[in-house]
């Protein structure tokens, strides 16, 4: 999972998407299909060299039909520079053969 998190950051960096501090906060959600449902592991990382992130992270997960199947806000997340950590393990009964996700950061000042 951490390798996927690192790859997401490298993709952002390669696409010149690092415009603000929030762009250095990266989230990865990985889904693993079980017999009847799917397990998701959610990780976040702060790839900034000197700034600590403190705030909320909202994750939205969509199925292959672009229907929202999971939304969660992780409140009061603190990530030191270079820190990566698991935010959650979640479950959904929705089919997760194909999925996509997006996230929003809400820094607190």
N, C-alpha and C positions, 0 to 999 in steps of 0.2 A: 504494500500500500504506500509506503513512504517513497518508493521508486516512482510510482504513479504521480504522487504529489510533486516530487522533484521535476518530473517530465512536464507536468502542467505549467510549472514556473518557467522552465526552459522554453516552452512553446510561447508563453507570453513575452518573454524576453526577446526571442527571435522575431516575433511579430511587432516589435517596438511598441508594446502596449504598456510600458512602465512610465506613466505620466505623473502619477501621484503616489503618495504613501500607501493608499488603500490598494493600489495595484500590486504591491509586494505581499499582500495577504492572499494566500492561495488555499482553496478547499478542494478536497477530492472525496467523492462518494463512490465506493465500490460495492456492487451488489453480487450476492452469491445465491443462486437458486437452490432451494431445498425441495422436498417432495411437494409441499402444499403452499409454500410462501417463499419469500426472498429475505435474506439477511442483508443489511447494509452496514458498512463501517464508514464512518465519517471522520476525516482527518483535516487538520488545518495547519498551516505553516506560515511563519513570518520570515520572508527572505530579505528584509531590509537589514543593512549592516549595522545601523546604530539606533533605530527607533523601536520602542516597545509599542505593540498594539494593545489597546484596551477598548473593548466595545462589544457589540453584538454581531452575530453572523446568522443570516437567515438562509436556509437551504431549501430549494424547491426541486423536486424530482418528478419527472414526467415519463409516462410509458411510451411505447412505440407509436401511439396515436396522438401524442402530445397532450394527453389528459394528465392533469396534476394528480399524483398519487401519494405524495408525501410533502409536507411543509413543516419545518421546525425552525424556531429561533433559539439559538444558543446565546444566552445572556451572560454578560460580564466575563467574556473570554479575554484572557491576558496571554499574549505571546511575546516573549522576549526576542530580541534580534537573533535570528537563526533558529529559533525554537520551532519544533514540529510536534504535534500531539494529537492523540485520538480524542475527538469530541464526544462520540456516541456510537453505540450499536443500536440499530433500529430494525424493525420488522415490518413487512407489508405483505398482504395477501394478494396484491395485484401482480399480474404476470410481469416479470422483469427481464425477459429475454433480450430486449433492446430498451435502453433508457437514455435519458440525457438529464443534466441538471444545470442549474445556475445558482449563484449565490450573490448576496449583497452584504457589504460590510457597513456597519454603523458605528464609526469610532466615537468614543466619548472623550470629551476634552476636560 
